[in-house]
Amino acid sequence: MTAANATAIDPEAVPIAEDLFTWPAEEPALIGGKASDGSVVFPYRASRLVAGKREELEKIELPRRGALWTFTSQVFRPTSPPYAGEDDAKSFQPYTVGYVELPGGLRIEGRLTEPDPEKLTIGQEMEVVVLPFAHDAEGKQTVTYAFRPVDGTPAPKQTKEQAR
């Protein structure tokens, strides 16, 4: 998943998992589950224990934007499995992953579209996007969610102490 193929989504592409995000959608949203006590989980699941009792969860769309909570860089190809990329050691492109905190405090882990860690800052506004991922056993392109910096939103200033 590189910047070059970020816009090359096949109209017949399928999500890497059901009920992960809205698709197809011009403004995709992650899908979570909300319990009667107001707690929210991601990814969506049909039920969970709430106050010691199994409860069905309400399927909800999560906010599309949040703040970058933390991040790191992946500079070498991870071992496979579990890594499912279609690249090899020679074609691998470094990328960043991070946690984005959505309004309400839920933190979602995901790939970031900006591979250069120097262009990312804790607290920076991010939004959900859908990007090509790989191909399934039938040869269909699969897509996954990622977070990209919101254009036009300057990253908050960060002191060297905050960066540690």
JOFENUR-V906534 format. One record per backbone hydrogen bond with DSSP energy under -1.0 kcal/mol. CO is the residue of the C=O (numbers start at 1). NH is the residue of the N-H. Records with the same first field share a line. If there is no record, write none. Layout:
CO: NH ; NH
//
This chain:
7: 9
10: 13
14: 143
20: 31
29: 22
30: 62
31: 44
32: 60
33: 41
34: 58
35: 38
39: 35
41: 33
46: 57
48: 55
50: 53
53: 50
55: 48
58: 34
60: 32
64: 128
66: 126
67: 101
68: 123
70: 99
72: 97
74: 95
79: 83
88: 92
95: 74
96: 112
97: 72
98: 110
99: 69 ; 70
100: 108
101: 67
102: 105
106: 102
108: 100
110: 98
111: 147
116: 119
117: 120
121: 124
124: 68
125: 150
126: 66
127: 148
129: 146
131: 144
134: 142
136: 139
140: 136
141: 14
142: 133
143: 16
144: 131
146: 129
147: 113
148: 127
150: 153
159: 163
//
